[in-house]
Amino acid sequence: MVESLAQLKRLELCDCTPMEEIIIKNGLGEEENVRGMIFPKLQFLKLKGLPNLTRFCTSHLIECSSLIELRIENCPALKTFISNSLSTDAVANNQFEETNSTLFDEKVAFSNIEKLHILGMGNLTMIWHTEFHSDSFCKLKVLKVKQANKLLNIFPPNMLRRFHNLVHLEVDDCSSLEEVFDLRSLMNEKESHAVTAFKLRDMYVYNLPKLKKVWNTNPHGILSFQNLHLVDAWNCPSLKSLFPTSVALGLSQLEELQLTSCGVEEIVAEEERLGEELKFVFPKTTSFILWDLPKLKSFYPGRHTSEWPVLKNINVYHCHEVPVFDSELQSTQGACTQDQLEIQVQQPLFSFEKIIPNLEELSLNSKVAAKVCQGQFPADLFHKIRVLELQCFHDKSAEFPFGMMHRFQNMEKLLVTNGYFKELFPCRLVDEEEHTLARILYLKLYNLPDLEKIWNQDLRVDQLLQNLETLEVWSCGSLINLAPSASSFGNLTALHVWDCKALKYLVTTSTARSLVQLSAMSIKECQMVTEIVASKGDEAGNEIIFRKLKSLKLDCLASLTSFCSINFTFKFPSLTEVIVTNCPKMKTFPRESQAHQGCRKYGYQKKRTKDIGNATSTSPFNSSLYKLYAFARSVHLVLLFFFPIPLF
């Protein structure tokens, strides 16, 4: 029977609940029983949603010499890909020898496989046996393992060299996994073995609550991971360190390092050696991101130096136990005696004056920002910074460190996050400060719960932020308005506001007229907003044109009743997308709205069928929805929550 599938190139089996086995022994000829099963041209195999599948087949061997990609998803009963051949009666009674519970062993011959995805294998304890068939898996390049909750490690220790061609590794949501690379048995090998260089470039380890080490011992003289370009670890609370010393010393290609929400105490584990000072060099690392590492105390616990000649981005957030820059360490050690300094081994992550001159993106907390304001660093130190993030100003009396802004003369992007400022920009600015603001193209404010206003009412925002292209305001619960009523944003192309509970409107009519470049606007989860455009006494002219607006999204606005409450005509000649969701009080959209007639794309999505007056939501042609449909013919309109009366 299998011989009849000799030309099969692609096989997908999905959502077959009763299926227990793909190929049954009764369907095999005598010759196939002896020499195993061969699928000479099969290139792609996918098994998905087979909850009762226990094996692919029962045989001595399965050979797929052309197989490139294998995906096994949500097959929780599958423990081994191929079971040992037994008598027909044993098979009929579902009796299988499982001397091991590994997914792949010597009976599986996949000599050219390059991609392997394993997802939702709840009973899997081992992926590979300690014995393989010939050159199986030697060409594996991509491995993704997710939701394998009984898995203890990823690679078998004595066969680790077989996977040296692996380029991309993802391990996610494996609740029992304690280590990724098991190197213990390799340490007993003879020293005559040449060092095996892994081709691994990208490694992601996510949601691994029991992961203690990625490498369970130092692979010095055995394996090299010099080709690593990206390492990203997230939500691994038991992880104490990321790299063994020999791995960290050889990361000549590393470009990005990111650690988030882990129990890491040191990034590089200390090696038990004579205690000499180590030198870590990262010649290609451009991005270094550490977020929410409350136990982190050092990069390396012993004496060391580090060099980062091309580092462009430093973002260290909620890592309170480690000094980021040497300036912090100096301030805390000021009162120490020389003997105390010699005993103290904690070192900062970076030397401030060595690192900063090359940076393009920088995050500063309140402590370092205060030192910059005090002029403790050379005036030209920040000349390359294009992106500045100010974060963790947790003091309730915190004031925005505007006095240092003029030092960032080439800043284009400003992010202000997690602070208790009540106001950002003061009413009076000196010339240097005005020039700095004028260069900003992107402004994002996030999680500033006490912020009442972004800038003082007397500040001429249109002059200071004349080049601003993107404004994003998220989770600013006390914010009353985005800008003074007469503000102008002639170059603004994107405006996004989310979770601002005190906000009652987005812009005034005066500001709306200035938004001649605006192409995208969204407002979400602002429960007090009653209208998008509000009048503040400026009634000059009764027509407002959003000439370039293409996308308008209104979502979860519980108090929104109209786009604008006054009798204005709004025109949207470029509008191609309108998405309105969960705005139960909305009654009217702009009167006599005009949209671009060249676009006929229309998406109509219904979420409920409650009667609306004399019409129901089953037909957009009904009278009470006619105007809505007429507008929808011109734009891509998606309504996920209908309204009690017509919008137009």
KOLSEMAR-130284 format. One record per residue (C-alpha): residue number from 1; residue in one letter; x, y, z. Coordinates in steps of 0.1 Angstrom, whole numbers, padded with zeros to 4 digits. Each point is the difference from the previous one (the first is absolute). Layout:
% KOLSEMAR-130284
- NUM A X Y Z
...
% end
This chain:
% KOLSEMAR-130284
- 1 M 0000 0000 0000
- 2 V 0028 0024 0009
- 3 E 0016 -0007 -0034
- 4 S -0030 0016 -0016
- 5 L 0009 0033 0017
- 6 A 0034 0001 -0016
- 7 Q -0008 0034 -0017
- 8 L -0015 0016 0031
- 9 K 0017 0034 0006
- 10 R -0023 0016 0026
- 11 L -0021 -0016 0028
- 12 E -0022 0020 0024
- 13 L -0023 -0016 0026
- 14 C -0020 0024 0021
- 15 D -0028 -0002 0026
- 16 C -0007 -0037 -0002
- 17 T -0010 -0008 0036
- 18 P -0004 -0038 -0003
- 19 M 0033 -0006 -0018
- 20 E 0025 -0021 0020
- 21 E 0025 -0010 -0027
- 22 I 0008 0014 -0035
- 23 I 0011 -0033 -0016
- 24 I -0011 -0033 0015
- 25 K 0020 -0032 -0001
- 26 N -0028 -0019 -0016
- 27 G 0003 0022 -0031
- 28 L 0037 -0009 -0005
- 29 G 0013 -0026 -0024
- 30 E 0025 -0026 0010
- 31 E 0029 0019 -0016
- 32 E -0009 0032 0018
- 33 N -0001 -0018 0033
- 34 V 0036 -0012 -0006
- 35 R 0017 0031 -0014
- 36 G -0023 0027 0016
- 37 M -0019 0027 -0017
- 38 I 0014 0024 -0025
- 39 F -0015 0033 -0012
- 40 P 0026 0010 -0025
- 41 K -0015 0034 -0011
- 42 L -0019 0011 0030
- 43 Q 0012 0036 0008
- 44 F -0026 0014 0024
- 45 L -0018 -0018 0028
- 46 K -0025 0016 0024
- 47 L -0019 -0017 0028
- 48 K -0023 0024 0018
- 49 G -0030 -0004 0024
- 50 L 0002 -0038 0004
- 51 P -0007 -0005 0038
- 52 N 0000 -0038 -0001
- 53 L 0030 -0005 -0023
- 54 T 0026 -0022 0017
- 55 R 0024 -0007 -0029
- 56 F 0005 0006 -0036
- 57 C 0004 -0037 -0007
- 58 T 0013 -0033 0013
- 59 S 0031 -0012 -0018
- 60 H 0037 -0006 0002
- 61 L 0008 0031 -0020
- 62 I -0015 0030 -0017
- 63 E 0021 0018 -0026
- 64 C -0008 0034 -0015
- 65 S 0031 0011 -0018
- 66 S -0016 0031 -0016
- 67 L -0019 0012 0030
- 68 I 0009 0037 0006
- 69 E -0026 0011 0026
- 70 L -0019 -0018 0027
- 71 R -0027 0016 0022
- 72 I -0017 -0018 0029
- 73 E -0026 0021 0017
- 74 N -0025 -0008 0028
- 75 C 0005 -0038 0000
- 76 P 0002 -0004 0038
- 77 A 0000 -0039 0000
- 78 L 0029 -0003 -0024
- 79 K 0031 -0011 0019
- 80 T 0020 -0018 -0027
- 81 F -0002 0005 -0038
- 82 I 0005 -0037 -0009
- 83 S -0007 -0030 0023
- 84 N 0019 -0033 -0001
- 85 S -0015 -0027 -0023
- 86 L -0021 -0025 0019
- 87 S -0023 -0028 -0008
- 88 T -0033 0007 -0017
- 89 D -0018 -0010 0032
- 90 A 0020 0024 0021
- 91 V -0006 0028 -0024
- 92 A -0037 -0007 0000
- 93 N -0001 0001 0038
- 94 N 0019 0033 0000
- 95 Q 0030 -0015 0018
- 96 F 0033 0017 -0010
- 97 E 0035 -0003 0013
- 98 E 0011 0034 0013
- 99 T 0035 -0007 0013
- 100 N 0003 0038 -0003
- 101 S -0024 0028 -0003
- 102 T 0020 0021 -0025
- 103 L -0016 0014 -0031
- 104 F 0028 -0009 -0024
- 105 D 0025 -0028 0002
- 106 E 0021 -0023 -0022
- 107 K -0031 -0012 -0019
- 108 V -0006 0035 -0014
- 109 A 0021 0010 -0031
- 110 F -0004 0037 -0008
- 111 S 0033 0007 -0017
- 112 N -0010 0034 -0016
- 113 I -0025 0015 0025
- 114 E 0006 0037 0005
- 115 K -0030 0012 0020
- 116 L -0016 -0016 0030
- 117 H -0030 0015 0019
- 118 I -0013 -0017 0031
- 119 L -0031 0015 0017
- 120 G -0024 -0012 0026
- 121 M 0017 -0033 0008
- 122 G -0011 -0003 0037
- 123 N 0014 -0035 0006
- 124 L 0033 0003 -0018
- 125 T 0030 -0005 0023
- 126 M 0028 -0002 -0025
- 127 I 0003 0011 -0036
- 128 W 0030 -0021 -0010
- 129 H 0014 -0033 0011
- 130 T 0037 -0004 0007
- 131 E 0002 -0021 -0032
- 132 F -0008 0013 -0035
- 133 H -0003 -0015 -0034
- 134 S 0030 0008 -0021
- 135 D 0000 0038 -0009
- 136 S -0035 0008 0012
- 137 F -0006 0036 0010
- 138 C 0035 0010 -0009
- 139 K -0014 0027 -0023
- 140 L -0025 0014 0025
- 141 K 0000 0038 -0002
- 142 V -0032 0011 0017
- 143 L -0014 -0015 0033
- 144 K -0031 0014 0017
- 145 V -0013 -0017 0032
- 146 K -0031 0013 0018
- 147 Q -0023 -0014 0027
- 148 A 0018 -0032 0007
- 149 N -0005 0000 0038
- 150 K 0018 -0032 0009
- 151 L 0031 0007 -0020
- 152 L 0031 0003 0022
- 153 N 0026 0010 -0026
- 154 I 0001 0006 -0038
- 155 F 0032 -0017 -0012
- 156 P 0014 -0034 0009
- 157 P 0035 0005 0016
- 158 N 0020 -0026 -0019
- 159 M -0015 0009 -0034
- 160 L 0002 0038 0002
- 161 R 0026 0004 -0027
- 162 R -0025 -0014 -0025
- 163 F -0020 0033 0002
- 164 H 0029 0023 -0008
- 165 N -0019 0013 -0031
- 166 L -0028 0014 0020
- 167 V -0006 0037 -0007
- 168 H -0032 0009 0017
- 169 L -0012 -0013 0034
- 170 E -0033 0009 0018
- 171 V -0011 -0016 0033
- 172 D -0032 0012 0015
- 173 D -0024 -0009 0027
- 174 C 0016 -0033 0012
- 175 S -0008 0000 0037
- 176 S 0024 -0028 0010
- 177 L 0030 0009 -0021
- 178 E 0031 0005 0022
- 179 E 0027 0004 -0027
- 180 V 0003 0004 -0038
- 181 F 0035 -0014 -0006
- 182 D 0011 -0030 0021
- 183 L 0038 -0001 -0002
- 184 R 0008 -0022 0030
- 185 S 0009 -0032 -0019
- 186 L 0021 0021 -0025
- 187 M 0023 0011 0028
- 188 N 0013 -0036 0003
- 189 E 0011 -0002 -0037
- 190 K 0037 -0002 -0009
- 191 E 0017 0033 -0006
- 192 S 0010 -0011 -0035
- 193 H -0035 0010 -0012
- 194 A 0000 0031 -0021
- 195 V -0022 0029 0011
- 196 T -0034 -0002 -0017
- 197 A -0012 0035 -0012
- 198 F -0038 0003 0001
- 199 K -0016 0021 -0027
- 200 L -0028 0011 0024
- 201 R -0008 0036 -0008
- 202 D -0033 0008 0018
- 203 M -0011 -0015 0033
- 204 Y -0033 0007 0018
- 205 V -0010 -0014 0034
- 206 Y -0034 0011 0013
- 207 N -0023 -0010 0029
- 208 L 0022 -0027 0015
- 209 P -0007 0002 0038
- 210 K 0025 -0028 0010
- 211 L 0028 0009 -0024
- 212 K 0031 0003 0021
- 213 K 0027 0001 -0027
- 214 V 0000 0002 -0038
- 215 W 0034 -0019 0000
- 216 N 0003 -0022 0031
- 217 T 0038 0002 0000
- 218 N 0027 0019 -0016
- 219 P 0007 -0014 -0036
- 220 H 0035 0014 -0001
- 221 G 0022 -0021 -0024
- 222 I -0030 -0020 -0012
- 223 L -0026 0022 -0016
- 224 S 0000 0035 -0013
- 225 F -0030 0023 -0005
- 226 Q 0019 0028 -0017
- 227 N -0027 0005 -0027
- 228 L -0027 0012 0024
- 229 H -0015 0032 -0013
- 230 L -0031 0003 0022
- 231 V -0008 -0013 0035
- 232 D -0034 0007 0015
- 233 A -0012 -0013 0034
- 234 W -0034 0008 0015
- 235 N -0019 -0011 0031
- 236 C 0025 -0025 0013
- 237 P -0001 0006 0038
- 238 S 0023 -0029 0010
- 239 L 0028 0010 -0025
- 240 K 0030 0012 0021
- 241 S 0024 0008 -0028
- 242 L -0002 0000 -0038
- 243 F 0035 -0008 -0013
- 244 P 0028 -0022 0012
- 245 T 0033 0019 -0001
- 246 S 0015 -0017 -0031
- 247 V -0032 0007 -0020
- 248 A 0000 0037 0010
- 249 L 0037 0004 -0008
- 250 G -0007 -0013 -0036
- 251 L -0030 0021 -0010
- 252 S 0017 0018 -0028
- 253 Q -0031 0002 -0022
- 254 L -0026 0009 0027
- 255 E -0022 0029 -0012
- 256 E -0030 0000 0024
- 257 L -0004 -0011 0036
- 258 Q -0033 0002 0018
- 259 L -0009 -0013 0035
- 260 T -0035 0007 0013
- 261 S -0017 -0011 0033
- 262 C 0025 -0026 0010
- 263 G 0017 -0010 0033
- 264 V 0034 0007 -0014
- 265 E 0026 0010 0026
- 266 E 0029 0003 -0024
- 267 I 0000 0000 -0038
- 268 V 0032 -0020 -0002
- 269 A 0006 -0027 0026
- 270 E 0032 0001 0019
- 271 E 0025 -0027 -0009
- 272 E 0020 -0016 0027
- 273 R 0035 0010 -0011
- 274 L 0029 0019 0015
- 275 G -0019 0032 0003
- 276 E 0018 0020 -0028
- 277 E -0018 0029 -0015
- 278 L -0020 -0009 -0031
- 279 K -0005 0021 -0031
- 280 F -0033 -0004 -0018
- 281 V -0001 0015 -0035
- 282 F -0032 0003 -0020
- 283 P 0011 0016 -0033
- 284 K -0034 -0002 -0018
- 285 T -0025 0004 0028
- 286 T -0023 0029 -0008
- 287 S -0030 -0005 0024
- 288 F 0001 -0009 0037
- 289 I -0034 -0002 0018
- 290 L -0005 -0011 0036
- 291 W -0036 0003 0013
- 292 D -0014 -0009 0034
- 293 L 0030 -0019 0014
- 294 P -0004 0006 0038
- 295 K 0027 -0024 0010
- 296 L 0027 0011 -0025
- 297 K 0031 0011 0018
- 298 S 0027 0000 -0026
- 299 F 0010 -0008 -0036
- 300 Y 0026 -0023 0013
- 301 P 0007 -0005 0038
- 302 G 0038 0000 -0002
- 303 R 0024 0027 -0011
- 304 H -0004 0008 -0037
- 305 T -0001 0026 -0027
- 306 S -0024 0001 -0029
- 307 E 0002 0017 -0034
- 308 W -0031 0009 -0022
- 309 P 0015 0021 -0028
- 310 V -0032 0001 -0022
- 311 L -0027 0000 0026
- 312 K -0029 0022 -0011
- 313 N -0029 -0008 0024
- 314 I 0001 -0004 0038
- 315 N -0033 -0006 0018
- 316 V 0002 -0011 0036
- 317 Y -0033 0001 0019
- 318 H -0008 -0011 0036
- 319 C 0034 -0015 0007
- 320 H 0005 0017 0033
- 321 E 0027 -0022 0015
- 322 V 0026 0008 -0027
- 323 P 0016 0033 -0009
- 324 V -0004 0006 -0037
- 325 F 0028 0026 -0004
- 326 D 0032 0006 0019
- 327 S -0013 0034 0010
- 328 E -0026 -0016 0022
- 329 L 0026 -0022 0017
- 330 Q 0023 0029 0007
- 331 S -0028 0019 0017
- 332 T -0008 -0030 0023
- 333 Q 0036 -0006 0007
- 334 G 0009 0035 0008
- 335 A 0001 -0005 0038
- 336 C 0018 -0034 -0001
- 337 T 0035 -0005 0011
- 338 Q 0026 -0014 -0024
- 339 D 0000 -0033 0017
- 340 Q -0038 -0002 -0004
- 341 L 0003 0007 -0037
- 342 E 0025 -0028 -0004
- 343 I -0024 -0024 0017
- 344 Q -0029 0011 -0020
- 345 V -0002 -0020 -0033
- 346 Q -0032 0013 -0014
- 347 Q 0007 0018 -0033
- 348 P -0024 0021 -0021
- 349 L -0013 -0013 -0033
- 350 F 0017 0027 -0020
- 351 S 0025 0028 0001
- 352 F -0022 0031 -0007
- 353 E 0026 0021 -0019
- 354 K 0012 -0030 -0020
- 355 I -0034 -0012 -0011
- 356 I -0021 0031 -0005
- 357 P 0019 0017 -0028
- 358 N -0010 -0028 -0025
- 359 L -0036 -0004 0012
- 360 E -0030 0009 -0021
- 361 E -0027 -0013 0024
- 362 L 0002 0006 0038
- 363 S -0023 -0006 0030
- 364 L 0007 0020 0031
- 365 N -0015 -0004 0035
- 366 S -0005 0028 0024
- 367 K 0034 -0004 0017
- 368 V 0021 0002 -0032
- 369 A -0022 0028 -0014
- 370 A 0007 0020 0031
- 371 K 0037 -0003 -0006
- 372 V -0004 0011 -0036
- 373 C -0020 0031 0012
- 374 Q 0028 0008 0025
- 375 G 0025 0001 -0029
- 376 Q 0022 -0029 0013
- 377 F 0007 -0011 -0036
- 378 P 0017 0018 -0030
- 379 A -0024 0021 -0020
- 380 D 0005 -0019 -0033
- 381 L -0004 -0035 0015
- 382 F -0035 -0005 -0014
- 383 H 0004 0014 -0035
- 384 K -0010 -0033 -0017
- 385 I -0031 -0008 0020
- 386 R -0030 -0001 -0022
- 387 V -0024 -0019 0023
- 388 L -0003 0010 0037
- 389 E -0022 -0018 0025
- 390 L -0005 0014 0035
- 391 Q -0014 -0025 0024
- 392 C -0005 -0009 0036
- 393 F -0006 0034 0016
- 394 H -0020 -0015 0028
- 395 D 0003 0028 0025
- 396 K -0034 0017 0004
- 397 S 0017 0034 -0001
- 398 A 0020 -0008 -0031
- 399 E 0005 0028 -0025
- 400 F 0008 -0006 -0036
- 401 P 0037 0005 -0006
- 402 F -0004 0026 -0027
- 403 G 0033 0016 0009
- 404 M 0020 -0028 -0017
- 405 M -0020 -0001 -0032
- 406 H 0023 0025 -0018
- 407 R 0029 -0025 0003
- 408 F -0018 -0024 -0024
- 409 Q 0004 0022 -0031
- 410 N -0008 -0027 -0025
- 411 M -0029 -0017 0018
- 412 E -0029 -0009 -0023
- 413 K -0020 -0023 0022
- 414 L -0009 0006 0036
- 415 L -0018 -0026 0023
- 416 V -0011 0008 0035
- 417 T -0011 -0030 0020
- 418 N -0009 -0011 0035
- 419 G 0002 0032 0020
- 420 Y -0020 0024 0021
- 421 F 0004 0033 -0018
- 422 K -0029 0023 0001
- 423 E 0013 0021 -0029
- 424 L 0027 -0005 -0026
- 425 F 0009 0032 -0018
- 426 P 0002 0033 0020
- 427 C -0013 0033 -0013
- 428 R 0034 0016 -0005
- 429 L 0028 -0015 -0021
- 430 V 0034 0013 -0009
- 431 D 0011 -0001 -0037
- 432 E 0020 -0032 0003
- 433 E -0030 -0018 0015
- 434 E -0023 0013 -0027
- 435 H 0024 -0013 -0027
- 436 T 0001 -0034 0016
- 437 L -0038 -0003 0001
- 438 A -0002 0011 -0036
- 439 R 0019 -0031 -0012
- 440 I -0023 -0025 0017
- 441 L -0020 -0021 -0026
- 442 Y -0014 -0026 0024
- 443 L -0014 0005 0035
- 444 K -0014 -0028 0021
- 445 L -0014 0003 0036
- 446 Y -0007 -0032 0018
- 447 N -0012 -0008 0036
- 448 L 0001 0035 0014
- 449 P -0030 -0002 0024
- 450 D 0004 0035 0015
- 451 L 0006 0019 -0033
- 452 E -0026 0027 -0003
- 453 K 0014 0019 -0029
- 454 I 0028 -0006 -0024
- 455 W 0009 0036 -0004
- 456 N -0009 0033 0016
- 457 Q -0029 0019 -0013
- 458 D 0022 0029 -0010
- 459 L 0025 -0021 -0019
- 460 R -0001 0004 -0038
- 461 V -0001 -0037 -0009
- 462 D -0003 0006 -0037
- 463 Q 0033 0018 0000
- 464 L 0019 -0023 0023
- 465 L -0012 -0033 -0015
- 466 Q -0003 0011 -0035
- 467 N 0015 -0032 -0014
- 468 L -0019 -0025 0021
- 469 E -0013 -0028 -0021
- 470 T -0012 -0026 0025
- 471 L -0017 0005 0034
- 472 E -0009 -0030 0022
- 473 V -0016 0004 0034
- 474 W -0007 -0032 0020
- 475 S -0012 -0005 0036
- 476 C 0001 0036 0012
- 477 G -0030 -0001 0023
- 478 S -0001 0036 0011
- 479 L 0006 0017 -0034
- 480 I -0027 0025 -0007
- 481 N 0011 0011 -0036
- 482 L 0027 -0008 -0025
- 483 A 0009 0036 -0007
- 484 P -0011 0036 0005
- 485 S -0031 0008 -0020
- 486 A 0018 0021 -0026
- 487 S 0028 -0025 -0006
- 488 S 0010 -0008 -0036
- 489 F 0016 -0033 -0012
- 490 G 0006 0006 -0037
- 491 N 0023 -0030 -0004
- 492 L -0017 -0025 0021
- 493 T -0007 -0033 -0019
- 494 A -0010 -0024 0028
- 495 L -0020 0007 0032
- 496 H -0007 -0029 0024
- 497 V -0016 0003 0034
- 498 W -0008 -0029 0024
- 499 D -0012 -0004 0035
- 500 C -0002 0037 0010
- 501 K -0029 -0001 0025
- 502 A -0004 0038 0006
- 503 L 0001 0010 -0037
- 504 K -0033 0014 -0013
- 505 Y 0010 0008 -0036
- 506 L 0029 -0006 -0023
- 507 V 0006 0034 -0017
- 508 T -0017 0033 -0003
- 509 T -0014 0013 -0033
- 510 S 0029 0024 -0003
- 511 T 0025 -0028 0004
- 512 A -0020 -0023 -0023
- 513 R 0004 0025 -0029
- 514 S 0038 -0001 0004
- 515 L 0002 -0038 -0005
- 516 V 0005 0003 -0037
- 517 Q 0026 -0029 -0001
- 518 L -0018 -0024 0024
- 519 S -0004 -0035 -0016
- 520 A -0009 -0022 0030
- 521 M -0020 0008 0032
- 522 S -0011 -0024 0027
- 523 I -0015 0004 0035
- 524 K -0006 -0030 0023
- 525 E -0013 -0006 0035
- 526 C -0005 0036 0010
- 527 Q -0032 -0003 0019
- 528 M -0007 0037 0005
- 529 V 0003 0010 -0036
- 530 T -0033 0014 -0013
- 531 E 0012 0013 -0034
- 532 I 0032 -0001 -0021
- 533 V 0000 0037 -0011
- 534 A -0012 0026 0024
- 535 S -0007 0037 -0003
- 536 K 0016 0024 0024
- 537 G -0016 0032 -0012
- 538 D 0017 -0001 -0035
- 539 E -0029 -0001 -0024
- 540 A 0019 0016 -0030
- 541 G -0012 -0020 -0030
- 542 N -0022 -0030 0001
- 543 E 0021 -0024 -0021
- 544 I 0029 -0022 0011
- 545 I 0019 -0021 -0025
- 546 F 0022 -0029 0011
- 547 R 0016 0000 -0034
- 548 K 0024 -0030 0004
- 549 L -0017 -0020 0027
- 550 K -0001 -0037 -0012
- 551 S -0007 -0019 0032
- 552 L -0024 0009 0029
- 553 K -0005 -0024 0029
- 554 L -0023 0005 0030
- 555 D 0000 -0028 0026
- 556 C -0015 -0005 0035
- 557 L -0012 0036 0005
- 558 A -0028 -0004 0024
- 559 S -0011 0037 0001
- 560 L 0005 0009 -0037
- 561 T -0032 0014 -0014
- 562 S 0013 0017 -0032
- 563 F 0030 0008 -0021
- 564 C -0007 0037 0006
- 565 S -0030 0015 0019
- 566 I -0001 0033 -0019
- 567 N -0015 0006 -0034
- 568 F 0032 -0005 -0021
- 569 T 0006 -0017 -0034
- 570 F 0029 -0023 -0001
- 571 K 0016 -0013 -0031
- 572 F 0023 -0031 -0004
- 573 P 0011 -0002 -0036
- 574 S 0027 -0026 0006
- 575 L -0018 -0022 0026
- 576 T 0002 -0037 -0007
- 577 E -0006 -0016 0034
- 578 V -0024 0006 0028
- 579 I -0002 -0024 0030
- 580 V -0025 0007 0027
- 581 T -0002 -0025 0029
- 582 N -0018 0001 0033
- 583 C -0013 0036 -0001
- 584 P -0035 -0007 0013
- 585 K -0011 0037 0004
- 586 M 0012 0013 -0033
- 587 K -0028 0017 -0018
- 588 T 0014 0021 -0029
- 589 F 0030 0000 -0022
- 590 P 0010 0033 -0018
- 591 R -0029 0016 -0019
- 592 E 0003 -0002 -0038
- 593 S 0032 -0020 0003
- 594 Q 0018 -0005 -0032
- 595 A 0024 -0028 -0006
- 596 H 0022 -0011 -0029
- 597 Q -0022 -0014 -0027
- 598 G 0028 -0019 -0018
- 599 C 0002 -0027 0026
- 600 R -0028 -0026 -0001
- 601 K 0014 -0024 0026
- 602 Y -0027 -0007 0025
- 603 G 0002 -0023 0030
- 604 Y -0032 -0005 0020
- 605 Q 0003 -0021 0031
- 606 K -0030 -0006 0023
- 607 K 0002 -0009 0037
- 608 R -0036 0000 0011
- 609 T -0034 -0001 -0017
- 610 K -0021 0021 0025
- 611 D -0027 0020 -0017
- 612 I 0009 0036 -0007
- 613 G -0033 0019 -0002
- 614 N -0018 -0013 -0031
- 615 A 0032 -0015 -0014
- 616 T 0022 -0029 0011
- 617 S 0037 -0005 -0005
- 618 T -0006 -0027 -0026
- 619 S -0001 0024 -0029
- 620 P 0019 0033 -0005
- 621 F -0026 0012 -0025
- 622 N -0027 0004 0027
- 623 S -0011 0036 0004
- 624 S 0016 0008 0034
- 625 L 0034 -0012 -0012
- 626 Y -0002 0013 -0035
- 627 K 0022 0030 0006
- 628 L 0025 -0022 0017
- 629 Y 0001 -0023 -0030
- 630 A 0004 0029 -0024
- 631 F 0030 0011 0019
- 632 A 0013 -0035 0003
- 633 R 0000 -0004 -0038
- 634 S 0029 0025 -0001
- 635 V 0021 -0013 0028
- 636 H 0010 -0033 0017
- 637 L -0025 0002 0028
- 638 V 0000 -0026 0028
- 639 L -0027 0003 0027
- 640 L 0004 -0024 0028
- 641 F -0027 0015 0022
- 642 F -0031 0016 -0014
- 643 F -0016 0032 0012
- 644 P -0036 0009 0010
- 645 I -0005 0025 -0028
- 646 P 0016 0009 -0034
- 647 L 0035 0013 0001
- 648 F -0003 0024 -0028
% end
